[in-house]
Amino acid sequence: MTLHAPGRRPRPGPGDEPPEGDEAAAHDVAQTDPGAAEAGIGALADSLPWAPRNLIVPYLLLMLSAYQAHGYWLKRQLETLGFMSTNITTIYRTLRQMEKQGLVTSYWQPTDEGPAQRVYTLTDLGRATLNGWAGALQGYRSMIDAFFRMYGLGAVPPMPGGPGTGAPGQPTKEERE
C-alpha cells in the first residue's frame, strides 16, 4: 500500500482487496482534529473524503527532517501539535510502512535503561515526499483560507459562469431571447 497525498488515493483495481493488518493501520494513519471527539465531530471528520487524520504522514516527515527520533518521542511531539488521540501502535505501523516505501530508514539504538529503541531518519525520497506534501498542503491552505473568508463574512460563494451560462439564477441565452 502507498501513503498518498490528500485526496489522491488510487482507485482499486480488479482483484484488489481491502487493506488488513499493518496496511489497514497505515491506511488510517492518524486521528481527527484535536478536540473533535469531545465536540462530537470525530465521526464526521472520519467520513470526509480527505480527513485531517491523514496529516500524520507529513508531520512525521517534517519532524524526521529535523531530528532522528524514535516513535515515543514522535508521539509526544504530535501531541504538542494537537494529535492527542494518536496511539503509539498507529505511529509505529505508519513508520514501518514509510520505511517499506523508502521514505525513512531505521536502526536500533541501545539505551542505558530498558530495551533498545528503533530510531528513524528521513531519506532523500522522504525529503522529496515531504516537499510534495508541502506543495499539496499549500494548495489546501489557500482553499481553506478562502472558505473561512466567505464563511466568516457570511458571504455567498461566487457563482460559476455568468449570464447565458445556465448558472443558477441566470437566464440562458434561449431564455433571454
C-alpha positions as CSV (number, residue, x, y, z in Angstrom):
1,M,0.0,0.0,0.0
2,T,1.2,3.5,-0.7
3,L,0.6,6.5,1.5
4,H,-0.9,9.2,-0.8
5,A,-1.1,12.9,-0.6
6,P,-4.5,14.2,0.5
7,G,-7.3,13.3,-1.8
8,R,-5.2,11.2,-4.1
9,R,-6.0,7.6,-3.4
10,P,-5.8,5.3,-6.3
11,R,-8.9,3.5,-7.5
12,P,-8.9,-0.1,-6.5
13,G,-8.0,-2.4,-9.4
14,P,-9.5,-5.8,-10.3
15,G,-8.7,-8.3,-7.6
16,D,-7.6,-5.6,-5.1
17,E,-8.5,-6.5,-1.6
18,P,-9.1,-4.1,1.3
19,P,-6.0,-3.5,3.4
20,E,-5.5,-5.6,6.5
21,G,-3.2,-5.7,9.5
22,D,-0.3,-3.2,9.2
23,E,-1.6,-1.9,5.9
24,A,-5.0,-1.1,7.4
25,A,-3.4,0.8,10.2
26,A,-1.2,2.7,7.8
27,H,-4.3,3.4,5.8
28,D,-5.8,5.1,8.8
29,V,-2.6,6.8,9.8
30,A,-3.9,9.2,12.4
31,Q,-6.8,10.6,14.4
32,T,-9.1,13.5,13.9
33,D,-8.5,17.1,14.8
34,P,-7.7,17.9,18.4
35,G,-10.9,18.1,20.5
36,A,-13.0,16.7,17.7
37,A,-14.2,13.7,19.7
38,E,-15.2,16.0,22.6
39,A,-17.0,18.2,20.1
40,G,-18.9,15.2,18.7
41,I,-17.5,15.7,15.2
42,G,-14.9,12.9,15.1
43,A,-17.1,10.6,13.1
44,L,-17.9,13.4,10.7
45,A,-14.2,14.1,10.1
46,D,-13.5,10.4,9.6
47,S,-16.2,10.2,6.9
48,L,-14.9,13.1,4.8
49,P,-13.1,12.2,1.6
50,W,-9.9,13.9,2.9
51,A,-10.0,13.7,6.7
52,P,-7.5,15.5,9.0
53,R,-6.3,12.1,10.2
54,N,-4.1,11.9,7.0
55,L,-1.9,14.7,8.3
56,I,0.2,12.4,10.5
57,V,2.3,11.4,7.5
58,P,3.5,14.9,6.6
59,Y,4.0,15.8,10.2
60,L,6.2,12.7,10.8
61,L,8.2,13.5,7.7
62,L,8.6,17.1,8.9
63,M,9.8,16.1,12.3
64,L,12.2,13.5,10.8
65,S,13.6,16.1,8.5
66,A,15.0,17.9,11.6
67,Y,15.6,15.0,14.1
68,Q,16.5,11.3,14.2
69,A,13.8,10.0,16.5
70,H,12.0,7.0,18.0
71,G,8.3,6.5,18.0
72,Y,7.6,7.6,21.6
73,W,9.4,10.9,21.0
74,L,7.4,11.4,17.8
75,K,4.2,10.7,19.7
76,R,5.0,13.4,22.3
77,Q,5.7,15.9,19.5
78,L,2.5,15.0,17.7
79,E,0.6,15.6,21.0
80,T,2.1,19.1,21.3
81,L,0.7,19.8,17.8
82,G,-2.8,18.6,18.7
83,F,-2.8,15.0,17.7
84,M,-4.0,14.0,21.1
85,S,-5.6,10.6,20.4
86,T,-3.0,9.1,18.1
87,N,-1.9,5.8,19.6
88,I,1.7,4.6,19.5
89,T,0.7,1.5,17.5
90,T,-0.6,3.7,14.7
91,I,2.6,5.7,14.7
92,Y,4.9,2.7,14.6
93,R,2.8,1.0,11.9
94,T,2.9,4.2,9.8
95,L,6.7,4.5,10.3
96,R,7.2,0.8,9.2
97,Q,5.0,1.5,6.1
98,M,7.1,4.6,5.4
99,E,10.2,2.5,5.8
100,K,8.9,0.0,3.3
101,Q,8.3,2.8,0.8
102,G,11.9,4.1,1.3
103,L,10.8,7.4,3.0
104,V,12.7,6.6,6.2
105,T,15.3,4.2,7.4
106,S,15.8,2.9,11.0
107,Y,18.4,1.4,13.3
108,W,18.4,0.0,16.8
109,Q,19.9,2.3,19.4
110,P,20.9,0.8,22.8
111,T,19.8,2.7,25.9
112,D,21.2,2.8,29.4
113,E,17.8,1.9,30.8
114,G,15.4,-0.5,29.2
115,P,15.4,-2.1,25.7
116,A,17.0,-0.7,22.6
117,Q,14.9,1.9,20.7
118,R,14.3,1.9,16.9
119,V,15.4,5.3,15.7
120,Y,14.1,6.7,12.4
121,T,15.8,9.0,9.9
122,L,14.5,10.7,6.7
123,T,15.8,9.5,3.3
124,D,16.2,11.6,0.2
125,L,13.0,10.1,-1.1
126,G,11.3,11.0,2.2
127,R,12.5,14.6,1.8
128,A,11.1,14.8,-1.8
129,T,7.8,13.4,-0.5
130,L,7.8,16.0,2.3
131,N,8.3,18.7,-0.4
132,G,5.3,17.2,-2.3
133,W,3.1,17.3,0.8
134,A,4.2,20.9,1.5
135,G,3.0,21.8,-2.0
136,A,-0.3,20.0,-1.7
137,L,-1.0,21.4,1.7
138,Q,-0.2,24.9,0.5
139,G,-2.9,24.5,-2.1
140,Y,-5.3,23.2,0.5
141,R,-4.4,26.1,2.8
142,S,-5.4,28.6,0.0
143,M,-8.7,26.8,-0.4
144,I,-9.4,26.6,3.3
145,D,-8.5,30.3,3.7
146,A,-11.0,31.2,1.0
147,F,-13.6,29.1,2.7
148,F,-13.2,30.8,6.0
149,R,-13.1,34.3,4.4
150,M,-16.5,33.6,2.9
151,Y,-17.8,31.8,6.0
152,G,-16.7,34.5,8.4
153,L,-18.2,37.2,6.3
154,G,-21.4,35.3,5.7
155,A,-20.6,35.7,2.0
156,V,-22.3,33.7,-0.7
157,P,-19.8,31.6,-2.7
158,P,-19.2,33.1,-6.1
159,M,-21.5,31.9,-8.9
160,P,-19.8,30.0,-11.6
161,G,-20.1,31.3,-15.1
162,G,-22.3,34.3,-15.7
163,P,-25.2,35.4,-17.9
164,G,-26.1,32.9,-20.6
165,T,-24.2,30.0,-19.0
166,G,-27.1,28.5,-17.3
167,A,-25.7,29.1,-13.9
168,P,-28.4,29.1,-11.2
169,G,-30.3,32.3,-11.1
170,Q,-29.0,33.4,-14.5
171,P,-31.1,33.1,-17.7
172,T,-29.7,31.0,-20.5
173,K,-29.3,32.6,-23.9
174,E,-32.5,30.9,-25.1
175,E,-34.4,32.2,-22.1
176,R,-33.3,35.8,-22.8
177,E,-34.4,35.7,-26.5
